[in-house]
Amino acid sequence: MQIDLRGRSAIISGSTAGIGFAIATGLARAGASVTLTGRTQARVDEAVASLRDKAPGSEVQGVAADLGTREGCDTLIHAVPDTDILINNVGIFAPQDFFDTDDDTWEQFFQVNVMSAVRLSRHYARGMKERGWGRIQFLSSESALNIPSEMVHYGMTKSAVQSVSRGLAKVLSGTRVTVNAILPGPTRSEGVLEMLKQNAEEQGRSLEEVEADFVKQARPTSILQRLASPEEVANMSVYAASEQASATTGAALRVEGGIVDTMA
């Protein structure tokens, strides 16, 4: 199967590193013109240069904006008014005891993880519908279904994102605009590696030891029994953005290594 996205444009939120950057790389290699986003101009410039190296000849631009705010979303929309493909990837996570998680933290997670996607989708979906083609994706998580006790606030936002994805797919039924959620499991992203490094320092163990034990202890139902790579998650995203995925919409596409113990 040859995925060809030449002539298509894509915006990937939160794409200077990790899963977002891997998705941007995959889309660029498939021929799409790509817009990267990040909170600082320095990170965006670095990511744009890196992507141009990884996908020679690709059309890449970057926008610096804090998408966890209405103003940041407006900045991106003003810079790039239309797109064919929208990947809602920006998000934050951090383990925290439920009883120590204050209202401000809940609000912060909701604004970054949910409202960024709502605001961008609300804008870009209109143009997709008018043109009769589009792809919208929401990066959810297996934590949307398997709420982690150490990150209830995070799990809540991912469940919300999945609900928005399914509902928007229904709103756009019959328009040739597909909407899907992608559910990664534990992935060797920059954020996860930072968390594991911190755990290794606190426990006086090597990163390799902590990483090997993480999936066994934190996600014992994993069939894969290892962290996925960002590229493995990106492969699903690139497929869902393709012409070949035209009949896939309203779906929760799992790339979580079998952690969620259901067959549907």
N, C-alpha and C positions, 0 to 999 in steps of 0.2 A: 504494500500500500504506500503510495507516494502522496504525502500531504503537500499541497501547493497553496500558499496563502499570498502569492504575489498579487498586488493590487489592493490588498486589505490593510487596514490600519489597526493598531492595537495600543491600548493603554493598560499598563499593569501598575496598580497602586502598591506602594511599599516594595519597590523592586531594585533597590541598590545592593541587596545581598540575599542569600538563602533561597527559599522556594520562589520568591518573586523574581529574582534575577535569573534563576534557572528557567522559569517559564518564559521570560523575555528573550532569553537566548534561544530557546526552542522555537519560538514564534519567528524570531528574526531569521534563523536558519531555514525556516520554511518559506521565507520570502516576504513576511509582513513588515511594514514599516512600524517601528516601535517607539512608544513614549515611556520612558522610565520616570518614576517619581520617588522622591525622598524628602526628608525634612530639611536637609542642609545642602547648599549649593556644592560644597566640596565633595560630599558623598555622591551626589548626582553626577558631577563631572567625572569623578573617578569611575563610576559604574558605566557611564556612557563610553568612556575610552576603553574600558575592559571589554564591553560587549562588541565594540567595533573590531577589536582584536579577535574575539571568538567567532564572530560572524562577518568576515571580510565582505565589503561591498554592501552591507545592509544599511538601511536608512534608520538612523537612531537619533532621538533627541531626548532631552531631559527637562523636567520641571521640578523645582524645589518648592514644596508646600507642605504645611502641616494639615494633613487630610483628616485629622481628628477634630477639626474645627470647621464651621460653616465657611469662614473666610478662606481657609486653605483649599476647600473644595472649589470655591468660587475662583480662586487663583488658577487652578488647573483648568477649569471649564473655560475661563477667559483665554488662556494660552492655547488650548486645544478644544475648540468648540464641538467637534464631531469625531466619532470613531466607529469602526465596524465591530471591534472586539473590545470588551471591557472585562478585565480580570480584577475583581475586588479582593486583593490579597493583604492589604495593610492590616496589621493587627499587633496587639501586645499580649503578653502573658506573663504571669509570675505566681508561683505558689504562695498562698497566704492563708492562714487560719481563718475560718469563717467568722469567728467571733472577733477577730482583730481587723476585719475588712470594713472600713468605714464607708459612709455614703459617697464621699468624694471619689473613692477608688471604684466603687460600683459605677458611678456616673462616667468616670474617665474611660473605663473599659467599654461601656456601652457606646459612648461617643466615637471612640476610635474603631472598635471592632464592628459595630452595627451601623451607626449613623453615617459614617464615611461611605459605606456601600449603598445605603439608601439614597443619599444625596446624589452620588455619581450615577447610580442606575436610573434614578428619576429623570435626570437630565439626558443622559446619552441614549436611553431606550426610546425616547421620542423620535430622534433622528433615524435610528435603526428601523423603527416601525414604518416611518414615512418612506424610507428607501426600500423596504421589503426584504431586508437581510440584516442579521446581526447575531452576535454571540455575547452573552453575559454569563460570567462565572463568579461564584462566591466561594472563597476558600473557607470552608468550615473546618471540621475536625471530628475525629472519632469521639472527642470529648463532648460533642453535641448529643451523642447517644449514650455514652458511657461517662456520665458526669464525674469528674475526679473530685474526691472529697477534699483534696488539698487545693483545689482551684474552682470552687463552686461558681465564683463570679465570672471566671473565664468560660466555663462550660455553659453558663446561662447565655452568654453572648453568642456562642457558636450554635446553640439551639435556635436562637433568634434569627441568626443569619440563614440558617437552613429553612426556617419558616418563610422568611422574605423571599428566598430563592424559589421555593415551590409556589408561593402565591403569585409572584411576578410572572412565572412561567404561564400560569392560568390567565393572567391579565393580557399576556401577549399571544394567546393561542391563535393559531391560524395565520400568523404574520410572517413566518419564516425567520423569526427571531427566537433563538433557543436560549433557555436559561437553566443552568445547572449548578449544583453545589458539588464541590470536591472535598472529600473527607480524608485528609492525611492522618496517619498515626505518628508516633514519635519519629522525627526526621532529623538528620544531621545538619540542621540549619545553624546559622550563627547564634541565634538566641538559645537553642537547646545546648549547643556546645558551651556557651558561657555559663549556663546553669550547671552543667556537668563539671566544668572546671572549678566552679565555686564549691560544689560538693566534694570534689577531689581534694581541694585545699583544706576544707573543714575536717575531712576524715583522714587526712594524711595518707591518701592513696593515689595511685597513678590514674590519669585520665582514662587509660585503656581499661583498667579494672572497673572503674565506676561506670563506664559506658557499657561494658559487658554485663554488669549486674543490673543496669537500669531497667531494661525491658523485662527481664525475668522477675524483678521485684515490683516495678510500678505497673507493668502491663503483662501479667502472667498468662493471660489468654492468647497472647500473640502467637500466631502460627508461623509467621516469618522468623520470629525470635532474634531480630536485630533491628537497628535503626534503618529506616529507608534513606536513600540519598535524595537531595532536592531534585535531581534530574529524573528520578523515578516518578516523583509526583508530577513534575513538569510534563512528562510524556502523556499523562492522562489529560492534562489541561490542553496541550497542543492538539491532541485528537479531538477533544470536545469543541475546539475552535474551528475545526476543519469542515469542509464540505461533506466529508464522509460521515460526520456525526449529525446529519440533518434531521434524523428521526429521534435523536436523543434530547429530550427536554423534560424539565420538571423532575430530574433525577438527582439522587444522592450518589455520586460516583466515589466508591470507597477505594482508597489507596492506603489502607491502614494495617495491612499485613494480617488480616483476620482476627483482630483484637475483639471486635464486636461479634458476639457469638450468636448470630442469626444468619439465616440463609437468604433473607430478602432485604 
